[in-house]
Amino acid sequence: MVDNVKHVILVLSGKGGVGKSTVSTQLALSLKDAGYKVGLLDIDLCGPSVPYMMGLEDKNVYQSEAGWVPIYTDDEKRFAVMSIGFLLKNRDDAVIWRGPKKTAMIRQFLKDVQWEDLDYLIIDTPPGTSDEHITVMECMKELNCDGAVIVTTPQQVSLEDVRKELTFCNKTDIKILGIIENMSGFVCPECMDCSNIFSSGGGDSLATLAKVPLLGTLPIEPRIQMLAQSGVSIIKEHPETTSAAVFKQIVRMLCGMDKFVD
């Protein structure tokens, strides 16, 4: 139930392995650090990594009469998390389901989670344009969805798949809020020089092609990976990094205002 959610943002990618879940998690945490009440919904059924990234793998969810109750990470209930991963007994368990069961579970997660008052709900989706995505898009037409953020990397093979995702969004009438280029160079932590090991500029060219904003270019940032299982944002833990500055920029562009106090 998203009746109490002001803004819903999908995080999409046409290809796996581009850091979509990392972007989803850090975007949600950055919004929280900006003062918003935030929910993070992980509907990547075959690769639910959000519980691991948030350090919540030992948590259990339960159903109330009103629906699934998400996991809250703070006493003030400013950050809530829901994932298929909470329903698995072991992190190594595989979800071996046929399409109809997958779509039924996604539909339930989108409609039957008991979110309290939220400013933003970030939805981490599976990669690709499969049955699960069609279910998501159908449900989005019934919800107050702001649109989608598309994540890509600079490699040509990733850009080709993301072009398909852009077409998918256009055909399903999902507004594209902007593009984030992840793994856009490696910044040496010693000398701070940037090496574009995966090329560069692909996200910018895609944004130009789609006539949408380039929200930011995120470098390969080892310190983000070191934050895995901590549930802490790069903005809070390492505010001096390029990634922290980029996530602040992304929040400013999506929210239309500056909520950070530097």
PyRosetta script that sets phi, psi and omega in degrees:
from pyrosetta import init, pose_from_sequence

init()
pose = pose_from_sequence("MVDNVKHVILVLSGKGGVGKSTVSTQLALSLKDAGYKVGLLDIDLCGPSVPYMMGLEDKNVYQSEAGWVPIYTDDEKRFAVMSIGFLLKNRDDAVIWRGPKKTAMIRQFLKDVQWEDLDYLIIDTPPGTSDEHITVMECMKELNCDGAVIVTTPQQVSLEDVRKELTFCNKTDIKILGIIENMSGFVCPECMDCSNIFSSGGGDSLATLAKVPLLGTLPIEPRIQMLAQSGVSIIKEHPETTSAAVFKQIVRMLCGMDKFVD")
pose.set_psi(1, 123.4)
pose.set_omega(1, -178.6)
pose.set_phi(2, -117.2)
pose.set_psi(2, 23.4)
pose.set_omega(2, 179.7)
pose.set_phi(3, -60.9)
pose.set_psi(3, -29.8)
pose.set_omega(3, -177.7)
pose.set_phi(4, -98.0)
pose.set_psi(4, 12.7)
pose.set_omega(4, -179.3)
pose.set_phi(5, -104.8)
pose.set_psi(5, 125.0)
pose.set_omega(5, -177.2)
pose.set_phi(6, -77.7)
pose.set_psi(6, -39.6)
pose.set_omega(6, -175.7)
pose.set_phi(7, -137.0)
pose.set_psi(7, 133.8)
pose.set_omega(7, 177.3)
pose.set_phi(8, -119.7)
pose.set_psi(8, 125.5)
pose.set_omega(8, -179.1)
pose.set_phi(9, -125.3)
pose.set_psi(9, 124.7)
pose.set_omega(9, 174.4)
pose.set_phi(10, -87.0)
pose.set_psi(10, 143.4)
pose.set_omega(10, 171.2)
pose.set_phi(11, -113.8)
pose.set_psi(11, 115.0)
pose.set_omega(11, -172.2)
pose.set_phi(12, -120.5)
pose.set_psi(12, 158.4)
pose.set_omega(12, 168.6)
pose.set_phi(13, -158.6)
pose.set_psi(13, 144.2)
pose.set_omega(13, 178.5)
pose.set_phi(14, -78.9)
pose.set_psi(14, -7.5)
pose.set_omega(14, -174.5)
pose.set_phi(15, -139.7)
pose.set_psi(15, 143.0)
pose.set_omega(15, 175.5)
pose.set_phi(16, -78.4)
pose.set_psi(16, 160.6)
pose.set_omega(16, 175.7)
pose.set_phi(17, 81.8)
pose.set_psi(17, 13.3)
pose.set_omega(17, -179.2)
pose.set_phi(18, -96.7)
pose.set_psi(18, 2.9)
pose.set_omega(18, -179.9)
pose.set_phi(19, 86.8)
pose.set_psi(19, 26.3)
pose.set_omega(19, -177.1)
pose.set_phi(20, -62.4)
pose.set_psi(20, -43.3)
pose.set_omega(20, -179.3)
pose.set_phi(21, -68.8)
pose.set_psi(21, -35.8)
pose.set_omega(21, 176.0)
pose.set_phi(22, -64.0)
pose.set_psi(22, -43.6)
pose.set_omega(22, 177.9)
pose.set_phi(23, -63.9)
pose.set_psi(23, -43.3)
pose.set_omega(23, 179.5)
pose.set_phi(24, -59.2)
pose.set_psi(24, -46.9)
pose.set_omega(24, -177.4)
pose.set_phi(25, -65.4)
pose.set_psi(25, -47.8)
pose.set_omega(25, -178.3)
pose.set_phi(26, -69.2)
pose.set_psi(26, -33.0)
pose.set_omega(26, 176.3)
pose.set_phi(27, -65.1)
pose.set_psi(27, -45.1)
pose.set_omega(27, 179.6)
pose.set_phi(28, -63.0)
pose.set_psi(28, -43.9)
pose.set_omega(28, 179.6)
pose.set_phi(29, -66.5)
pose.set_psi(29, -36.1)
pose.set_omega(29, 178.6)
pose.set_phi(30, -65.6)
pose.set_psi(30, -39.3)
pose.set_omega(30, 176.3)
pose.set_phi(31, -63.7)
pose.set_psi(31, -38.9)
pose.set_omega(31, 176.6)
pose.set_phi(32, -62.7)
pose.set_psi(32, -44.7)
pose.set_omega(32, -179.9)
pose.set_phi(33, -64.9)
pose.set_psi(33, -22.2)
pose.set_omega(33, 177.5)
pose.set_phi(34, -81.9)
pose.set_psi(34, -1.8)
pose.set_omega(34, 175.4)
pose.set_phi(35, 105.3)
pose.set_psi(35, 4.2)
pose.set_omega(35, -178.4)
pose.set_phi(36, -91.1)
pose.set_psi(36, 157.9)
pose.set_omega(36, 168.3)
pose.set_phi(37, -89.9)
pose.set_psi(37, 127.1)
pose.set_omega(37, -166.8)
pose.set_phi(38, -131.9)
pose.set_psi(38, 143.9)
pose.set_omega(38, 170.5)
pose.set_phi(39, -118.6)
pose.set_psi(39, 145.1)
pose.set_omega(39, 177.9)
pose.set_phi(40, -124.5)
pose.set_psi(40, 115.9)
pose.set_omega(40, -178.0)
pose.set_phi(41, -113.1)
pose.set_psi(41, 121.4)
pose.set_omega(41, -178.3)
pose.set_phi(42, -104.7)
pose.set_psi(42, 107.6)
pose.set_omega(42, 178.8)
pose.set_phi(43, -114.0)
pose.set_psi(43, 23.8)
pose.set_omega(43, 172.7)
pose.set_phi(44, -81.3)
pose.set_psi(44, 88.0)
pose.set_omega(44, -169.4)
pose.set_phi(45, -61.4)
pose.set_psi(45, -37.4)
pose.set_omega(45, -175.8)
pose.set_phi(46, -87.2)
pose.set_psi(46, -15.0)
pose.set_omega(46, 179.6)
pose.set_phi(47, -142.6)
pose.set_psi(47, 60.7)
pose.set_omega(47, -177.1)
pose.set_phi(48, -76.2)
pose.set_psi(48, 92.3)
pose.set_omega(48, -174.3)
pose.set_phi(49, -98.0)
pose.set_psi(49, -7.6)
pose.set_omega(49, -177.1)
pose.set_phi(50, -61.3)
pose.set_psi(50, -42.5)
pose.set_omega(50, 177.7)
pose.set_phi(51, -56.6)
pose.set_psi(51, -39.6)
pose.set_omega(51, 178.0)
pose.set_phi(52, -66.0)
pose.set_psi(52, -47.1)
pose.set_omega(52, -177.6)
pose.set_phi(53, -63.6)
pose.set_psi(53, -31.0)
pose.set_omega(53, -178.8)
pose.set_phi(54, -91.5)
pose.set_psi(54, -2.5)
pose.set_omega(54, -178.3)
pose.set_phi(55, 68.4)
pose.set_psi(55, 36.3)
pose.set_omega(55, -174.8)
pose.set_phi(56, -120.1)
pose.set_psi(56, 19.8)
pose.set_omega(56, -174.0)
pose.set_phi(57, -64.0)
pose.set_psi(57, -22.5)
pose.set_omega(57, -178.8)
pose.set_phi(58, -89.0)
pose.set_psi(58, 3.6)
pose.set_omega(58, -177.5)
pose.set_phi(59, -88.9)
pose.set_psi(59, 152.0)
pose.set_omega(59, 177.6)
pose.set_phi(60, -122.6)
pose.set_psi(60, 144.7)
pose.set_omega(60, 175.3)
pose.set_phi(61, -108.0)
pose.set_psi(61, 160.5)
pose.set_omega(61, 178.6)
pose.set_phi(62, -141.3)
pose.set_psi(62, 165.1)
pose.set_omega(62, 179.9)
pose.set_phi(63, -102.4)
pose.set_psi(63, 134.1)
pose.set_omega(63, 171.7)
pose.set_phi(64, -105.6)
pose.set_psi(64, -177.3)
pose.set_omega(64, 178.3)
pose.set_phi(65, -64.2)
pose.set_psi(65, -26.0)
pose.set_omega(65, -178.5)
pose.set_phi(66, -90.8)
pose.set_psi(66, -6.8)
pose.set_omega(66, 179.3)
pose.set_phi(67, 130.7)
pose.set_psi(67, -169.9)
pose.set_omega(67, 179.8)
pose.set_phi(68, -65.4)
pose.set_psi(68, 139.4)
pose.set_omega(68, 177.0)
pose.set_phi(69, -101.4)
pose.set_psi(69, 119.3)
pose.set_omega(69, -178.3)
pose.set_phi(70, -72.1)
pose.set_psi(70, 169.4)
pose.set_omega(70, 176.2)
pose.set_phi(71, -88.2)
pose.set_psi(71, 127.2)
pose.set_omega(71, 175.7)
pose.set_phi(72, -99.1)
pose.set_psi(72, 135.6)
pose.set_omega(72, -176.0)
pose.set_phi(73, -95.3)
pose.set_psi(73, -4.0)
pose.set_omega(73, -178.9)
pose.set_phi(74, -144.7)
pose.set_psi(74, 155.8)
pose.set_omega(74, -177.4)
pose.set_phi(75, -66.2)
pose.set_psi(75, -27.5)
pose.set_omega(75, -178.9)
pose.set_phi(76, -79.1)
pose.set_psi(76, -4.8)
pose.set_omega(76, -178.7)
pose.set_phi(77, 56.8)
pose.set_psi(77, 45.9)
pose.set_omega(77, 177.3)
pose.set_phi(78, -96.1)
pose.set_psi(78, -8.3)
pose.set_omega(78, -179.7)
pose.set_phi(79, -144.8)
pose.set_psi(79, 118.5)
pose.set_omega(79, -177.4)
pose.set_phi(80, -121.9)
pose.set_psi(80, 144.2)
pose.set_omega(80, -176.9)
pose.set_phi(81, -130.8)
pose.set_psi(81, 137.3)
pose.set_omega(81, 173.6)
pose.set_phi(82, -138.0)
pose.set_psi(82, 136.6)
pose.set_omega(82, -177.6)
pose.set_phi(83, -154.7)
pose.set_psi(83, 150.1)
pose.set_omega(83, 172.4)
pose.set_phi(84, -61.2)
pose.set_psi(84, -24.6)
pose.set_omega(84, -179.9)
pose.set_phi(85, -61.0)
pose.set_psi(85, -27.1)
pose.set_omega(85, 178.9)
pose.set_phi(86, -69.6)
pose.set_psi(86, -17.6)
pose.set_omega(86, -178.2)
pose.set_phi(87, -93.1)
pose.set_psi(87, -6.7)
pose.set_omega(87, 179.4)
pose.set_phi(88, -91.1)
pose.set_psi(88, 138.1)
pose.set_omega(88, -178.8)
pose.set_phi(89, -71.6)
pose.set_psi(89, -30.5)
pose.set_omega(89, -176.6)
pose.set_phi(90, -137.4)
pose.set_psi(90, 142.1)
pose.set_omega(90, -179.0)
pose.set_phi(91, -63.4)
pose.set_psi(91, -19.2)
pose.set_omega(91, -179.9)
pose.set_phi(92, -90.0)
pose.set_psi(92, -4.1)
pose.set_omega(92, 179.1)
pose.set_phi(93, -66.5)
pose.set_psi(93, 138.2)
pose.set_omega(93, 178.1)
pose.set_phi(94, -98.3)
pose.set_psi(94, 141.9)
pose.set_omega(94, 174.9)
pose.set_phi(95, -89.9)
pose.set_psi(95, 100.3)
pose.set_omega(95, -176.9)
pose.set_phi(96, -107.3)
pose.set_psi(96, 81.9)
pose.set_omega(96, -177.3)
pose.set_phi(97, -123.3)
pose.set_psi(97, 150.0)
pose.set_omega(97, 171.5)
pose.set_phi(98, -80.0)
pose.set_psi(98, 167.1)
pose.set_omega(98, -174.8)
pose.set_phi(99, -50.3)
pose.set_psi(99, -49.8)
pose.set_omega(99, -176.7)
pose.set_phi(100, -59.1)
pose.set_psi(100, -38.4)
pose.set_omega(100, 179.7)
pose.set_phi(101, -70.3)
pose.set_psi(101, -37.3)
pose.set_omega(101, 177.4)
pose.set_phi(102, -62.8)
pose.set_psi(102, -47.7)
pose.set_omega(102, -177.4)
pose.set_phi(103, -65.8)
pose.set_psi(103, -35.3)
pose.set_omega(103, 178.3)
pose.set_phi(104, -64.9)
pose.set_psi(104, -40.6)
pose.set_omega(104, 179.2)
pose.set_phi(105, -67.4)
pose.set_psi(105, -42.2)
pose.set_omega(105, 178.9)
pose.set_phi(106, -63.0)
pose.set_psi(106, -42.7)
pose.set_omega(106, 179.3)
pose.set_phi(107, -61.8)
pose.set_psi(107, -39.2)
pose.set_omega(107, 179.2)
pose.set_phi(108, -66.7)
pose.set_psi(108, -40.8)
pose.set_omega(108, -179.6)
pose.set_phi(109, -66.6)
pose.set_psi(109, -34.9)
pose.set_omega(109, -178.7)
pose.set_phi(110, -75.6)
pose.set_psi(110, -26.6)
pose.set_omega(110, -173.2)
pose.set_phi(111, -113.0)
pose.set_psi(111, -20.6)
pose.set_omega(111, -169.9)
pose.set_phi(112, -117.6)
pose.set_psi(112, 22.9)
pose.set_omega(112, 173.7)
pose.set_phi(113, -95.6)
pose.set_psi(113, 133.6)
pose.set_omega(113, -174.1)
pose.set_phi(114, -86.9)
pose.set_psi(114, 74.2)
pose.set_omega(114, 176.2)
pose.set_phi(115, -73.6)
pose.set_psi(115, 138.7)
pose.set_omega(115, 171.1)
pose.set_phi(116, -87.1)
pose.set_psi(116, -169.1)
pose.set_omega(116, -177.3)
pose.set_phi(117, -57.8)
pose.set_psi(117, 120.3)
pose.set_omega(117, 179.8)
pose.set_phi(118, -128.6)
pose.set_psi(118, 145.2)
pose.set_omega(118, 171.2)
pose.set_phi(119, -81.8)
pose.set_psi(119, -41.3)
pose.set_omega(119, -177.6)
pose.set_phi(120, -137.6)
pose.set_psi(120, 138.2)
pose.set_omega(120, 169.7)
pose.set_phi(121, -118.3)
pose.set_psi(121, 116.7)
pose.set_omega(121, 178.2)
pose.set_phi(122, -98.0)
pose.set_psi(122, 125.8)
pose.set_omega(122, -177.3)
pose.set_phi(123, -112.6)
pose.set_psi(123, 114.4)
pose.set_omega(123, 177.1)
pose.set_phi(124, -86.6)
pose.set_psi(124, 113.5)
pose.set_omega(124, -173.1)
pose.set_phi(125, -101.3)
pose.set_psi(125, 164.3)
pose.set_omega(125, 175.3)
pose.set_phi(126, -69.1)
pose.set_psi(126, 155.5)
pose.set_omega(126, 175.1)
pose.set_phi(127, -72.9)
pose.set_psi(127, 153.4)
pose.set_omega(127, 174.9)
pose.set_phi(128, 102.0)
pose.set_psi(128, -167.0)
pose.set_omega(128, -179.7)
pose.set_phi(129, -136.6)
pose.set_psi(129, 55.3)
pose.set_omega(129, -172.8)
pose.set_phi(130, -97.2)
pose.set_psi(130, -165.4)
pose.set_omega(130, 178.7)
pose.set_phi(131, -55.9)
pose.set_psi(131, -40.4)
pose.set_omega(131, -178.6)
pose.set_phi(132, -59.8)
pose.set_psi(132, -38.6)
pose.set_omega(132, -179.0)
pose.set_phi(133, -69.0)
pose.set_psi(133, -38.0)
pose.set_omega(133, 178.3)
pose.set_phi(134, -62.3)
pose.set_psi(134, -40.8)
pose.set_omega(134, 176.4)
pose.set_phi(135, -61.2)
pose.set_psi(135, -45.1)
pose.set_omega(135, 178.8)
pose.set_phi(136, -58.2)
pose.set_psi(136, -48.3)
pose.set_omega(136, -176.8)
pose.set_phi(137, -64.7)
pose.set_psi(137, -38.0)
pose.set_omega(137, 177.7)
pose.set_phi(138, -63.6)
pose.set_psi(138, -41.5)
pose.set_omega(138, 179.2)
pose.set_phi(139, -68.6)
pose.set_psi(139, -34.5)
pose.set_omega(139, -178.5)
pose.set_phi(140, -62.7)
pose.set_psi(140, -28.6)
pose.set_omega(140, 179.4)
pose.set_phi(141, -67.3)
pose.set_psi(141, -22.4)
pose.set_omega(141, 179.4)
pose.set_phi(142, -94.7)
pose.set_psi(142, -9.7)
pose.set_omega(142, -177.9)
pose.set_phi(143, -109.4)
pose.set_psi(143, 168.4)
pose.set_omega(143, 178.5)
pose.set_phi(144, -87.6)
pose.set_psi(144, 74.7)
pose.set_omega(144, -175.3)
pose.set_phi(145, -93.0)
pose.set_psi(145, 124.5)
pose.set_omega(145, 177.6)
pose.set_phi(146, -69.6)
pose.set_psi(146, -37.9)
pose.set_omega(146, -177.6)
pose.set_phi(147, 149.2)
pose.set_psi(147, -163.4)
pose.set_omega(147, -173.4)
pose.set_phi(148, -123.6)
pose.set_psi(148, 143.6)
pose.set_omega(148, 169.2)
pose.set_phi(149, -103.6)
pose.set_psi(149, 127.2)
pose.set_omega(149, -178.0)
pose.set_phi(150, -100.9)
pose.set_psi(150, 129.7)
pose.set_omega(150, 179.1)
pose.set_phi(151, -107.3)
pose.set_psi(151, 132.0)
pose.set_omega(151, 176.9)
pose.set_phi(152, -137.3)
pose.set_psi(152, 171.8)
pose.set_omega(152, 169.4)
pose.set_phi(153, -121.4)
pose.set_psi(153, 167.0)
pose.set_omega(153, -172.8)
pose.set_phi(154, -71.2)
pose.set_psi(154, -16.6)
pose.set_omega(154, -176.0)
pose.set_phi(155, -63.2)
pose.set_psi(155, 147.0)
pose.set_omega(155, -177.0)
pose.set_phi(156, -61.0)
pose.set_psi(156, -38.9)
pose.set_omega(156, -178.3)
pose.set_phi(157, -65.0)
pose.set_psi(157, -35.4)
pose.set_omega(157, 176.7)
pose.set_phi(158, -68.7)
pose.set_psi(158, -42.5)
pose.set_omega(158, -179.5)
pose.set_phi(159, -61.4)
pose.set_psi(159, -38.9)
pose.set_omega(159, 179.1)
pose.set_phi(160, -62.5)
pose.set_psi(160, -42.6)
pose.set_omega(160, 179.8)
pose.set_phi(161, -68.8)
pose.set_psi(161, -35.8)
pose.set_omega(161, -179.8)
pose.set_phi(162, -69.4)
pose.set_psi(162, -32.1)
pose.set_omega(162, 174.4)
pose.set_phi(163, -57.6)
pose.set_psi(163, -39.7)
pose.set_omega(163, 177.1)
pose.set_phi(164, -63.6)
pose.set_psi(164, -37.7)
pose.set_omega(164, 178.6)
pose.set_phi(165, -65.4)
pose.set_psi(165, -37.9)
pose.set_omega(165, 176.7)
pose.set_phi(166, -62.0)
pose.set_psi(166, -44.2)
pose.set_omega(166, 178.1)
pose.set_phi(167, -62.3)
pose.set_psi(167, -42.1)
pose.set_omega(167, 179.2)
pose.set_phi(168, -59.3)
pose.set_psi(168, -45.7)
pose.set_omega(168, 179.7)
pose.set_phi(169, -62.7)
pose.set_psi(169, -42.8)
pose.set_omega(169, -180.0)
pose.set_phi(170, -63.2)
pose.set_psi(170, -40.2)
pose.set_omega(170, -178.1)
pose.set_phi(171, -73.7)
pose.set_psi(171, -24.4)
pose.set_omega(171, -179.4)
pose.set_phi(172, -102.7)
pose.set_psi(172, 9.9)
pose.set_omega(172, 175.2)
pose.set_phi(173, 61.0)
pose.set_psi(173, 36.4)
pose.set_omega(173, 173.3)
pose.set_phi(174, -98.8)
pose.set_psi(174, 121.4)
pose.set_omega(174, -179.2)
pose.set_phi(175, -66.2)
pose.set_psi(175, 135.6)
pose.set_omega(175, 176.5)
pose.set_phi(176, -95.0)
pose.set_psi(176, 114.8)
pose.set_omega(176, -177.8)
pose.set_phi(177, -78.2)
pose.set_psi(177, -26.4)
pose.set_omega(177, 179.6)
pose.set_phi(178, 161.9)
pose.set_psi(178, 176.3)
pose.set_omega(178, -177.5)
pose.set_phi(179, -120.7)
pose.set_psi(179, 139.4)
pose.set_omega(179, 174.1)
pose.set_phi(180, -116.0)
pose.set_psi(180, 124.7)
pose.set_omega(180, 174.6)
pose.set_phi(181, -94.4)
pose.set_psi(181, 113.2)
pose.set_omega(181, 179.7)
pose.set_phi(182, -97.3)
pose.set_psi(182, 160.6)
pose.set_omega(182, -179.2)
pose.set_phi(183, 57.5)
pose.set_psi(183, 36.2)
pose.set_omega(183, -177.3)
pose.set_phi(184, -87.4)
pose.set_psi(184, 76.0)
pose.set_omega(184, -179.6)
pose.set_phi(185, 90.6)
pose.set_psi(185, 160.4)
pose.set_omega(185, 177.2)
pose.set_phi(186, -116.8)
pose.set_psi(186, 120.8)
pose.set_omega(186, 179.6)
pose.set_phi(187, -93.6)
pose.set_psi(187, 116.8)
pose.set_omega(187, 179.6)
pose.set_phi(188, -64.3)
pose.set_psi(188, 125.5)
pose.set_omega(188, -178.3)
pose.set_phi(189, -69.4)
pose.set_psi(189, -13.8)
pose.set_omega(189, -179.0)
pose.set_phi(190, -90.9)
pose.set_psi(190, -55.0)
pose.set_omega(190, -175.5)
pose.set_phi(191, -101.2)
pose.set_psi(191, -10.9)
pose.set_omega(191, 178.8)
pose.set_phi(192, 68.2)
pose.set_psi(192, 12.4)
pose.set_omega(192, 173.2)
pose.set_phi(193, -73.4)
pose.set_psi(193, 146.1)
pose.set_omega(193, -179.1)
pose.set_phi(194, -106.8)
pose.set_psi(194, 125.7)
pose.set_omega(194, 176.6)
pose.set_phi(195, -110.1)
pose.set_psi(195, 122.0)
pose.set_omega(195, -178.6)
pose.set_phi(196, -85.2)
pose.set_psi(196, 76.1)
pose.set_omega(196, -174.0)
pose.set_phi(197, -71.5)
pose.set_psi(197, -21.1)
pose.set_omega(197, 178.2)
pose.set_phi(198, -112.6)
pose.set_psi(198, 28.8)
pose.set_omega(198, -175.3)
pose.set_phi(199, 72.0)
pose.set_psi(199, -171.4)
pose.set_omega(199, -178.6)
pose.set_phi(200, -160.5)
pose.set_psi(200, 164.4)
pose.set_omega(200, 174.6)
pose.set_phi(201, 85.1)
pose.set_psi(201, -2.3)
pose.set_omega(201, -178.4)
pose.set_phi(202, -66.1)
pose.set_psi(202, -42.1)
pose.set_omega(202, 179.2)
pose.set_phi(203, -63.0)
pose.set_psi(203, -39.0)
pose.set_omega(203, 179.1)
pose.set_phi(204, -64.1)
pose.set_psi(204, -42.9)
pose.set_omega(204, -179.8)
pose.set_phi(205, -67.4)
pose.set_psi(205, -36.7)
pose.set_omega(205, 177.1)
pose.set_phi(206, -66.3)
pose.set_psi(206, -41.2)
pose.set_omega(206, 178.8)
pose.set_phi(207, -62.7)
pose.set_psi(207, -39.7)
pose.set_omega(207, 177.9)
pose.set_phi(208, -65.0)
pose.set_psi(208, -43.5)
pose.set_omega(208, 179.3)
pose.set_phi(209, -61.0)
pose.set_psi(209, -43.0)
pose.set_omega(209, -177.3)
pose.set_phi(210, -85.5)
pose.set_psi(210, -7.6)
pose.set_omega(210, -178.2)
pose.set_phi(211, 58.5)
pose.set_psi(211, 46.5)
pose.set_omega(211, 177.2)
pose.set_phi(212, -129.6)
pose.set_psi(212, 163.7)
pose.set_omega(212, -179.0)
pose.set_phi(213, -70.4)
pose.set_psi(213, 146.0)
pose.set_omega(213, 165.3)
pose.set_phi(214, -87.1)
pose.set_psi(214, 107.9)
pose.set_omega(214, -173.7)
pose.set_phi(215, -72.2)
pose.set_psi(215, -30.5)
pose.set_omega(215, 179.7)
pose.set_phi(216, 172.6)
pose.set_psi(216, 159.7)
pose.set_omega(216, 175.4)
pose.set_phi(217, -119.4)
pose.set_psi(217, 114.7)
pose.set_omega(217, -176.0)
pose.set_phi(218, -99.2)
pose.set_psi(218, 125.7)
pose.set_omega(218, 177.0)
pose.set_phi(219, -76.1)
pose.set_psi(219, 167.6)
pose.set_omega(219, 169.0)
pose.set_phi(220, -68.2)
pose.set_psi(220, 117.1)
pose.set_omega(220, -172.2)
pose.set_phi(221, -123.6)
pose.set_psi(221, 98.9)
pose.set_omega(221, -178.7)
pose.set_phi(222, -54.9)
pose.set_psi(222, -29.4)
pose.set_omega(222, -176.9)
pose.set_phi(223, -69.6)
pose.set_psi(223, -24.6)
pose.set_omega(223, 173.8)
pose.set_phi(224, -67.1)
pose.set_psi(224, -42.8)
pose.set_omega(224, 179.4)
pose.set_phi(225, -64.6)
pose.set_psi(225, -32.3)
pose.set_omega(225, 178.5)
pose.set_phi(226, -68.7)
pose.set_psi(226, -17.8)
pose.set_omega(226, 178.8)
pose.set_phi(227, -86.2)
pose.set_psi(227, -4.4)
pose.set_omega(227, 178.7)
pose.set_phi(228, -56.3)
pose.set_psi(228, 139.0)
pose.set_omega(228, -179.6)
pose.set_phi(229, 76.1)
pose.set_psi(229, 4.2)
pose.set_omega(229, -178.5)
pose.set_phi(230, -99.7)
pose.set_psi(230, -25.5)
pose.set_omega(230, -176.1)
pose.set_phi(231, 67.3)
pose.set_psi(231, 26.0)
pose.set_omega(231, -178.8)
pose.set_phi(232, -116.3)
pose.set_psi(232, 141.3)
pose.set_omega(232, -178.8)
pose.set_phi(233, -81.8)
pose.set_psi(233, 155.1)
pose.set_omega(233, 175.5)
pose.set_phi(234, -64.5)
pose.set_psi(234, -29.0)
pose.set_omega(234, 179.1)
pose.set_phi(235, -64.7)
pose.set_psi(235, -40.5)
pose.set_omega(235, -177.0)
pose.set_phi(236, -79.3)
pose.set_psi(236, -39.7)
pose.set_omega(236, -173.1)
pose.set_phi(237, -86.1)
pose.set_psi(237, -37.3)
pose.set_omega(237, -177.9)
pose.set_phi(238, -135.3)
pose.set_psi(238, 68.4)
pose.set_omega(238, -175.7)
pose.set_phi(239, -64.8)
pose.set_psi(239, -15.4)
pose.set_omega(239, -177.9)
pose.set_phi(240, -83.0)
pose.set_psi(240, -7.0)
pose.set_omega(240, -174.0)
pose.set_phi(241, -82.3)
pose.set_psi(241, 160.0)
pose.set_omega(241, 174.8)
pose.set_phi(242, -60.9)
pose.set_psi(242, -41.2)
pose.set_omega(242, -178.6)
pose.set_phi(243, -61.5)
pose.set_psi(243, -39.1)
pose.set_omega(243, 178.5)
pose.set_phi(244, -62.3)
pose.set_psi(244, -43.6)
pose.set_omega(244, 178.8)
pose.set_phi(245, -63.2)
pose.set_psi(245, -38.4)
pose.set_omega(245, -178.5)
pose.set_phi(246, -68.9)
pose.set_psi(246, -42.2)
pose.set_omega(246, 179.2)
pose.set_phi(247, -65.9)
pose.set_psi(247, -35.0)
pose.set_omega(247, 173.4)
pose.set_phi(248, -61.5)
pose.set_psi(248, -42.5)
pose.set_omega(248, 179.0)
pose.set_phi(249, -62.7)
pose.set_psi(249, -42.2)
pose.set_omega(249, -179.5)
pose.set_phi(250, -62.4)
pose.set_psi(250, -44.0)
pose.set_omega(250, 178.8)
pose.set_phi(251, -62.4)
pose.set_psi(251, -43.1)
pose.set_omega(251, 179.2)
pose.set_phi(252, -60.9)
pose.set_psi(252, -41.7)
pose.set_omega(252, -178.2)
pose.set_phi(253, -70.5)
pose.set_psi(253, -37.7)
pose.set_omega(253, -179.1)
pose.set_phi(254, -75.0)
pose.set_psi(254, -35.7)
pose.set_omega(254, -175.8)
pose.set_phi(255, -90.8)
pose.set_psi(255, -18.1)
pose.set_omega(255, 179.1)
pose.set_phi(256, 75.7)
pose.set_psi(256, 13.7)
pose.set_omega(256, 178.4)
pose.set_phi(257, -157.0)
pose.set_psi(257, 161.6)
pose.set_omega(257, 179.5)
pose.set_phi(258, -97.6)
pose.set_psi(258, 108.0)
pose.set_omega(258, -179.5)
pose.set_phi(259, -99.6)
pose.set_psi(259, -3.5)
pose.set_omega(259, -178.3)
pose.set_phi(260, -90.7)
pose.set_psi(260, 145.0)
pose.set_omega(260, 173.6)
pose.set_phi(261, -110.2)
pose.set_psi(261, 106.4)
pose.set_omega(261, -177.2)
pose.set_phi(262, -80.5)
pose.dump_pdb("model.pdb")
